[in-house]
Amino acid sequence: MRSFRNRFASVLAVICIMVLGACQAQYQNHGYVPPARDLDQLVIGVDTRATVDDVIGAPSASGLLSDGDYYYVRSRMRAYGARASQVVDRQVVAISFNENDTIRNI
């Protein structure tokens, strides 16, 4: 009988540890935003769309909201147990271009 109690207590302890471990928040990163040191290399009115592609890479979205502008988006999501994931941080870098394909604004 004592052996059964010891096993039951051990199994119960393992289950409790697993349940508590499942309640820990899980974080996921999605997307890409270029670092500031790369953005500092770009010169407004001088650099072109091709230069942006060479320096910081292709955007995650372009031209969806306006005339071919570049959008870099990074999101950090937190999932906690069975709850739905929620955004805890979002960064957006938008680069707009003039008619002659030079950078108008960052």
C-alpha positions in Angstrom: 0.0 0.0 0.0 2.9 2.4 0.8 4.4 1.7 -2.6 1.1 2.7 -4.3 1.0 6.0 -2.3 4.6 6.8 -3.3 3.9 6.1 -7.0 0.7 8.1 -6.9 2.5 11.0 -5.2 5.3 10.9 -7.8 2.8 10.8 -10.7 0.8 13.7 -9.2 4.0 15.7 -8.8 5.0 15.2 -12.4 1.6 16.2 -13.6 1.6 19.3 -11.5 5.1 20.3 -12.9 3.8 19.7 -16.5 0.7 21.8 -16.0 2.7 24.7 -14.5 5.2 24.4 -17.3 2.5 24.7 -19.9 1.4 28.0 -18.5 4.6 29.7 -19.4 4.4 32.3 -22.1 5.8 31.4 -25.6 7.2 34.2 -27.8 7.5 34.2 -31.6 9.0 36.7 -34.0 7.6 37.3 -37.4 8.9 39.5 -40.2 12.0 41.7 -40.6 12.9 45.3 -39.9 16.4 46.4 -41.0 18.7 47.7 -38.3 19.3 51.4 -37.8 22.9 51.2 -39.0 21.7 49.9 -42.4 19.0 52.6 -42.7 21.6 55.2 -41.8 23.5 54.3 -45.0 20.6 55.4 -47.2 20.5 59.1 -48.3 17.1 60.7 -49.0 16.9 62.2 -52.5 20.1 60.4 -53.7 19.7 56.7 -53.2 17.3 54.7 -55.5 15.1 51.7 -55.1 18.0 49.5 -56.4 20.3 50.9 -53.7 17.7 50.0 -51.0 17.5 46.5 -52.4 21.3 46.1 -52.2 21.7 47.7 -48.8 18.8 46.3 -46.7 17.2 43.7 -48.9 13.8 43.2 -50.4 10.8 44.3 -48.3 8.2 42.1 -46.8 5.5 44.2 -48.5 5.7 46.7 -51.3 3.2 48.8 -53.1 0.3 47.4 -51.3 -0.8 50.7 -49.8 0.6 53.2 -52.2 2.6 53.5 -55.4 5.4 51.0 -54.9 6.6 52.1 -51.5 8.5 49.6 -49.4 7.2 48.4 -46.0 9.3 46.3 -43.5 7.2 44.9 -40.7 8.3 42.9 -37.6 5.9 41.6 -35.0 6.5 39.8 -31.7 3.7 37.6 -30.6 3.0 36.1 -27.1 1.0 32.8 -26.7 0.1 32.0 -23.1 -1.4 28.6 -22.5 -4.7 28.0 -24.4 -5.3 31.7 -24.9 -5.1 33.3 -28.4 -1.7 34.8 -29.4 -1.5 38.6 -29.0 0.9 41.1 -30.5 3.2 42.5 -27.8 5.5 44.6 -30.1 5.3 45.7 -33.7 7.7 47.8 -35.7 7.2 49.2 -39.2 9.7 50.9 -41.5 8.2 52.6 -44.6 10.4 53.9 -47.4 8.6 56.0 -50.0 10.0 56.9 -53.4 9.7 59.9 -55.8 8.7 59.6 -59.4 12.3 59.2 -60.5 12.8 56.2 -58.0 14.9 58.1 -55.5 14.1 57.9 -51.8 11.5 60.5 -50.7 11.2 59.6 -47.0 12.1 56.9 -44.5 
